[in-house]
Amino acid sequence: MDKLIQQRQETINLNAGPSPLPQAALLTAASSLLSYPETPGMGIAEISHRSKAFEGVIHQANADLRQLLEIPDNYKVLWMQGGGLTQFAATVLNLVAWYRIKNQTKPEEEVEAQYVVTGSWSAKAAEEGARMGVKTTKIVDGKKVGGDKFKTIPEASEWQLNASAEKKPAFVYYCDNETVDGVEFQAEGAKAFPFDKIDKDVPVVCDMSSNFLSRPVDVSKYGIIYAGAQKNLGPSGVTLVIIRDDLIVDLDAALPYGGARVPSMLSYKNMAANDSMFNTPPTFTIYVCSLVLRSLLETPPLPLASGARPLSPLSSYADKKSSLIYSLLDAPEGFYLGTADKDVRSRMNVTFRLKGGEALEKKFVAEASEKGIKGVGGHRSVGGIRTSIYNAVTLEQVEQLVEFMKAFQAANSN
Ligand SMILES: Cc1ncc(COP(=O)(O)O)c(C=O)c1O
């Protein structure tokens, strides 16, 4: 075991997802795989999801998540399978049914959904929405304003919102942090999501897969928040869905109004009615998530210069870690070139290019790897460099990354 821990200590894992998990949680998970304290002789992955022991796990995980995000009582927490990609479809199928029932639509009536496209993942979500038969309108197309690149979020005044339209969309969809492009909605100011511009009756759906639990969130502003676990929460295999009660409907009740037949596994109502155990859930993944949630609750906030305590320990670390890297990207030499506009850059996925070009980028990735800094190549669709600094990447590790970047710059500047 000591050797394995040492290997971890020699490694800075900056993969974009799946990504590193807190070591203490992994150690507990490893021993619980062999024998879970409440079921001696049987590991946590070897007991029924209907057992008291597992019910205790999911119950505590729900309570901890509710505490961390201050989730209001009129929201359900669902643990679902199929990743973010499945939610691209599930959100549409459930909310179109909700809309059809609410408006008693004629079967042939088209239902609209509005997508705020600020990066590769929201673009994919809009495509899947169209496949599900909804009329998708892109009220923002980041690529159009970013010179064929996702790098910016236009001011809300430029969004193609049509608040006065008689017919409202079933929902407005956005992605809070675009993992591939390093573009993130900000917590406040002109580049925060403009909830005040969205009609109060129209639910906002948000993909928070890659910045979940990295800052406080006012859940009451959302209809649905979802997040794949495999960045900030746990191993892959489970997707958290936080949904307002009134949006949960019986999907078959929408059939007379033109609703589609939807697989039972995608029905939020089924999941809610069965406490996320409509079928066998990924018990081990959920168990690891429960350990990570515990460790997040126990993380002390970073002391701020002013002495004020930040709202959440999570955002204090994310702000500090990302600003260390961005300060290099902002240096006058221009050796490292940030790809996202400064006012929308991500605290989770710092994306940049090297002025020296692709060959130097390859050298950067190779030398980083030799130093134990792994997973820094940009997404295959965009290239360049991406350092993903999710919650389990420590401040000390980011400081080491920055030291490496400084040394690389010094050795490769002419
Ligand atoms: C923001 C975002 N949404 C959706 C996805 C797709 O998630 P999954 O692979 O779990 O389906 C990803 C994957 O990295 C992501 O980063």
The ligand as an SDF file (V2000), in Angstrom:
LIG
                    3D

 16 16  0  0  0  0  0  0  0  0999 V2000
  -19.9800   19.6350  -19.1810 C   0  0  0  0  0  0  0  0  0  0  0  0
  -20.1430   18.2170  -19.6260 C   0  0  0  0  0  0  0  0  0  0  0  0
  -21.3670   17.7780  -19.9760 N   0  0  0  0  0  0  0  0  0  0  0  0
  -21.5690   16.5170  -20.3840 C   0  0  0  0  0  0  0  0  0  0  0  0
  -20.5300   15.6260  -20.4690 C   0  0  0  0  0  0  0  0  0  0  0  0
  -20.7960   14.2210  -20.9400 C   0  0  0  0  0  0  0  0  0  0  0  0
  -20.8220   13.4190  -19.8390 O   0  0  0  0  0  0  0  0  0  0  0  0
  -20.8270   11.8210  -19.9200 P   0  0  0  0  0  0  0  0  0  0  0  0
  -19.5620   11.3970  -20.5570 O   0  0  0  0  0  0  0  0  0  0  0  0
  -20.9420   11.4550  -18.4770 O   0  0  0  0  0  0  0  0  0  0  0  0
  -22.0390   11.4010  -20.6760 O   0  0  0  0  0  0  0  0  0  0  0  0
  -19.2390   16.0180  -20.1090 C   0  0  0  0  0  0  0  0  0  0  0  0
  -18.1080   15.0690  -20.1690 C   0  0  0  0  0  0  0  0  0  0  0  0
  -16.9810   15.3670  -19.9340 O   0  0  0  0  0  0  0  0  0  0  0  0
  -19.0440   17.3520  -19.6790 C   0  0  0  0  0  0  0  0  0  0  0  0
  -17.8260   17.7880  -19.3320 O   0  0  0  0  0  0  0  0  0  0  0  0
  1  2  1  0
  2  3  1  0
  2 15  2  0
  3  4  2  0
  4  5  1  0
  5  6  1  0
  5 12  2  0
  6  7  1  0
  7  8  1  0
  8  9  2  0
  8 10  1  0
  8 11  1  0
 12 13  1  0
 12 15  1  0
 13 14  2  0
 15 16  1  0
M  END
$$$$
